[in-house]
Amino acid sequence: MENDTTVRRIRGAAVDPGVDSDSRSHEDEDHRPRRNGPWSIQRKNERVLEESSVLACLLVFLFILWCLIHFSVRQLIVGSSTGEFNAGRARKHLVTITAFGPRPVGSPQNEILTVNYLLSQIEMIKDKSNQNVHTITVDVQKPTGSFSIDFLGGFTSYYDKVTNVAVKLEPQGGAKHALLANCHFDSVANSPGACDDAVSCSVMLEVLRSLSSLSTPLKHGIIFLFNGAEENILQASHGFITQHPWAKLVRAFINLEAAGVGGKEIVFQTGPENPWLVQAYVRAAKHPFASVIGQEIFQSGIIPSDTDFRIYRDFGHIPGIDLAFIENGYIYHTKYDTPDRILTESIQRAGENILAVLKLLATTNELSDSAQYQHGNVVFFDLLGFFMVAYPARVGTIINYIVAVVTLIYLGKKMLLPNGGKYMHDLLYGIGVTVAGWFITLISVLIVAVFISLIGRAMFWYHHFYTSVFLYGSVSVGKLVLVHTLAKNLFYGKVNPFFLGELHFDVSLTLWCCALLLLTQQGLCSAYVPMLMVAFPLLTKLFLHKEFKQQGATVKYTVLYLLGLSLPYVHFMFLIWALFEIFCPILGRSGTEIPPDVVLASLIAGCTIILSSYFIHFIYLCKSTKKTLLGLVSIFVLMGVLVSCGLFFPYTSDPGSPRPKRIFLQHTTRTFHDLDGNVTKKDSGVWINGFDYTGINYLTPHINEINENIRTKCDNELPYCGFPWFLPVKFLIKKNWYLPGPEVQPKNPPQFTLVSRHETEWGTTNLTFQATGPSHMSLYLLTRNGAKLIGWSFGDGSPEINLNGEYFIFYSHGLDYSAWNFWLEIQAPHTDSVEGIISVGVASHYFHGGEQNTEMLEGLLLRFPDWSFPSHWVSTYHLFEY
């Protein structure tokens, strides 16, 4: 018997199916042995793996890595505390601030109670500070201004006398440069806002106390900005950076935010450029948690959110670091965002990190002349929170190309061997099989997701996340295994399994190398992920080459191979954890138009494809995959039946882990006027928005009046459908319900007046208005009959066009405010028509005080199930034609 195995052709090999591959003769002409071929190994080692052994190794490998990730996530504090930051004191601030209740802009809780508490605590810190070394200056700013931003499709914001509490800590002799630390103390209506963002302001108070007690002076100043109007879409930060005299001192900033409640705070965006900021975080942070991938995803606009980071970057043109708590986003902006849900360890780690980073930045030379150090981006990521890796993007580019070149050399050597042409041919076929497997997997998963949505079981996973993994994950894994099993048995035929195993390892390596080159060419720092997924598997394969050649595919080889993949896989699985930790809660508030199961199923399929990339070749090294396929089919069928039967309810009010359904309720009265100012229509009722895909399906059994019979359609002839939108999100929420009810009669009704109208000498029409009303109002504009809005008194004077030619202006004010005056300039068509040229809608929103509720609202709220969170307020709407 020959000592070397034969590499058969990928296609068209004439093999007697009745002859075992281990006992066949290799003496025929088509299959004579190739002793020196690139895939020749000794026949005595030509044995395939047992399916159960491989499956056990893979499951144990993934389970251990997942346990490491969960340990890392729960390990909030690494090492002992330095004692410089006291989380107990910070928690007392947090409890006091949240005890005031919800703090929307314009409310006494926000403008008086919280501001007075902050000022009293700052005064106490000032009295106890080391006044021989530092100077503390306090200023309460009440800015007024406006700006346009493309957030949520684009809108314009106008604010009047909102509140900022600014504190400047500097050396006795003063400072020419300063670092800005920002938090916001306001909250959305109906939420105590503990994590968003009272905890950050509490941490900043304690950091201010610690720094003011230092015995040695800082080199630069630090400005602590407690801003009181962030939830109104970043208004107070705009007022500070564009109007406050201290703003010209700021060279860099740190913004403290939240997209969840508790856990670790993550650095999810930095820059623009200025790599020295990231390096400072790397050197100083006691408990690092950062990812450049989060930065590139966030700045791509995929996540419908924004922070004050954007204002400082775009309007202040200064670099910074954005940190946010991301865990448990299910209760973000709800009544459950309370202090007791934020662990003291979370406060301690955030405080130690921020204190250390501020202290370092306030002593660096880079802050004096940050422009000199502004060069390129930084690749940065942490490894399970224990330490950070960071290097300039240009260095990353070099590393990426080196890894790619080494990979090409590895593949090129095989192509230069005598059978290189056939190898390249086989490699291309392998890539084709792999890509086809991806496509089939994605389509299969999407079919299942669409079916689940059509039968009314969407979001079954919202309370039980792992049910989605079992359902969609079993489909994903099953399809991948099935495709490659069929390819092995039908497409490839009786080809040497070791050749196929090696081939499909090279296929995965090639595809990852292509991804590496593509992302690097696009200038994305996230290219470090495919770099890891190329470098470590290649090194592992080269290290095990001798073992594989001499011993063949054994359990020992499998274990060593998986160990070599540990680092890139544990890091990638950690990224997967962060991905689902952020996106799953967002899918519960992403509106009625985006099928969440389609999104989640796609994410699971994508993660499965990536995780399986270096496991696929085991399919070709195994005797069979029947047990695996049978197990996956069983899991899928069982989960499919359970989900279809409605066993998994999406929402829960479980105190330990609430998953509430979000609903907006506005008791509103709408009044429509014609060109002469006469009222043509008036109605009243509760306008209902379901903020997730299930709409009111689960509510109707509890409140039978809220059903599909009261569904109302968008009237596209009216600006923003003729509804009192608080934010311009109608493209996300197109399903609305309107329950008729009594008229609302607020004690402080809005007043809207056309002050003047005149024709300009250049042929346009100028309309000047005055409005008064509650602390929150919305203005909606829609030009008609060919007219164009060419100018206004907001922002830079150039109207920002919104969806369908509509314009949205959001207005808010503090307590000390004046009437809102503004003007519009319209280019009317050159006709003799007497029809109107613009529709102006004005909505008022009563978010706080006695005017927030009505008898009808209170009655409805009592009937909502405890697993729901109905955010409610009173509003009015007036539509005028001009």
Stockholm file with secondary structure:
# STOCKHOLM 1.0

chainA/1-882         MENDTTVRRIRGAAVDPGVDSDSRSHEDEDHRPRRNGPWSIQRKNERVLEESSVLACLLVFLFILWCLIHFSVRQLIVGSSTGEFNAGRARKHLVTITAFGPRPVGSPQNEILTVNYLLSQIEMIKDKSNQNVHTITVDVQKPTGSFSIDFLGGFTSYYDKVTNVAVKLEPQGGAKHALLANCHFDSVANSPGACDDAVSCSVMLEVLRSLSSLSTPLKHGIIFLFNGAEENILQASHGFITQHPWAKLVRAFINLEAAGVGGKEIVFQTGPENPWLVQAYVRAAKHPFASVIGQEIFQSGIIPSDTDFRIYRDFGHIPGIDLAFIENGYIYHTKYDTPDRILTESIQRAGENILAVLKLLATTNELSDSAQYQHGNVVFFDLLGFFMVAYPARVGTIINYIVAVVTLIYLGKKMLLPNGGKYMHDLLYGIGVTVAGWFITLISVLIVAVFISLIGRAMFWYHHFYTSVFLYGSVSVGKLVLVHTLAKNLFYGKVNPFFLGELHFDVSLTLWCCALLLLTQQGLCSAYVPMLMVAFPLLTKLFLHKEFKQQGATVKYTVLYLLGLSLPYVHFMFLIWALFEIFCPILGRSGTEIPPDVVLASLIAGCTIILSSYFIHFIYLCKSTKKTLLGLVSIFVLMGVLVSCGLFFPYTSDPGSPRPKRIFLQHTTRTFHDLDGNVTKKDSGVWINGFDYTGINYLTPHINEINENIRTKCDNELPYCGFPWFLPVKFLIKKNWYLPGPEVQPKNPPQFTLVSRHETEWGTTNLTFQATGPSHMSLYLLTRNGAKLIGWSFGDGSPEINLNGEYFIFYSHGLDYSAWNFWLEIQAPHTDSVEGIISVGVASHYFHGGEQNTEMLEGLLLRFPDWSFPSHWVSTYHLFEY
#=GR chainA/1-882 SS CCSBCCCCCSSCCCCCTTSCTTTCCCCSGGGCCCTTSTTCCBGGGCCCBCHHHHHHHHHHHHHHHHHHHHHHHHCCCCSCCCSSSCHHHHHHHHHHHHHTCCCCTTSHIIIIIIHHHHHHHHHHHHHHSCTTTEEEEEEEECCEEEEEECGGGCEEEEEESCCEEEEEEEETTCCSCEEEEEEECCCCTTCCCIIIIIHHHHHHHHHHHHHHTCSSCCSSEEEEEEESCSTTTSHHHHHHHHHCGGGGGEEEEEEEEESSSSSCEEEEEEESSCHHHHHHHHHHCSSCCBBHHHHHHHHTTCSSCCCHHHHHHHTSCCCEEEEEECSCGGGTTSTTCCGGGSCHHHHHHHHHHHHHHHHHHTTCSGGGGGGGGCCSCEEEEEETTTEEEEEEHHHHHHHHHHHHHHHHHHHHHHHTSTTHHHHHHHHHHHHHHHHHHHHHHHHHHHHHHHHHHHTTCTTTTSSCHHHHHHHHHHHHHHHHHHHHHHIIIIISCSCCHHHHHHHHHHHHHHHHHHHHHHHHHTTCGGGHHHHHHHHHHHHHHHHTHHHHHHHCSCHHHHHHHHHHTHHHHHHHHHHHHHHHHHHHHHHTSSCSSSCHHHHHHHHHHHHHHHHTTTTTHHHHHBSCCHHHHHHHHHHHHHHHHHHHTTCSCSCBCCTTSCBCEEEEEEEEEEEEECTTSCEEEEEEEEEEEESSTTTTTTTTTTCTTSSGGGEECCCTTSGGGGSCCSSSCTTTCCCEEEEECCCCCCSSCCEEEEEEEEECTTSCEEEEEEEECSSEEEEEEEECTTCEEEEESSTTSCCCCCGGGEEEEEEEECSSCCCEEEEEEEECCSSCCCSCSEEEEEEEEECSSGGGCCHHHHHHHHHSCTTEEEEEEEEEEEEEEC
#=GC SS_cons         CCSBCCCCCSSCCCCCTTSCTTTCCCCSGGGCCCTTSTTCCBGGGCCCBCHHHHHHHHHHHHHHHHHHHHHHHHCCCCSCCCSSSCHHHHHHHHHHHHHTCCCCTTSHIIIIIIHHHHHHHHHHHHHHSCTTTEEEEEEEECCEEEEEECGGGCEEEEEESCCEEEEEEEETTCCSCEEEEEEECCCCTTCCCIIIIIHHHHHHHHHHHHHHTCSSCCSSEEEEEEESCSTTTSHHHHHHHHHCGGGGGEEEEEEEEESSSSSCEEEEEEESSCHHHHHHHHHHCSSCCBBHHHHHHHHTTCSSCCCHHHHHHHTSCCCEEEEEECSCGGGTTSTTCCGGGSCHHHHHHHHHHHHHHHHHHTTCSGGGGGGGGCCSCEEEEEETTTEEEEEEHHHHHHHHHHHHHHHHHHHHHHHTSTTHHHHHHHHHHHHHHHHHHHHHHHHHHHHHHHHHHHTTCTTTTSSCHHHHHHHHHHHHHHHHHHHHHHIIIIISCSCCHHHHHHHHHHHHHHHHHHHHHHHHHTTCGGGHHHHHHHHHHHHHHHHTHHHHHHHCSCHHHHHHHHHHTHHHHHHHHHHHHHHHHHHHHHHTSSCSSSCHHHHHHHHHHHHHHHHTTTTTHHHHHBSCCHHHHHHHHHHHHHHHHHHHTTCSCSCBCCTTSCBCEEEEEEEEEEEEECTTSCEEEEEEEEEEEESSTTTTTTTTTTCTTSSGGGEECCCTTSGGGGSCCSSSCTTTCCCEEEEECCCCCCSSCCEEEEEEEEECTTSCEEEEEEEECSSEEEEEEEECTTCEEEEESSTTSCCCCCGGGEEEEEEEECSSCCCEEEEEEEECCSSCCCSCSEEEEEEEEECSSGGGCCHHHHHHHHHSCTTEEEEEEEEEEEEEEC
//
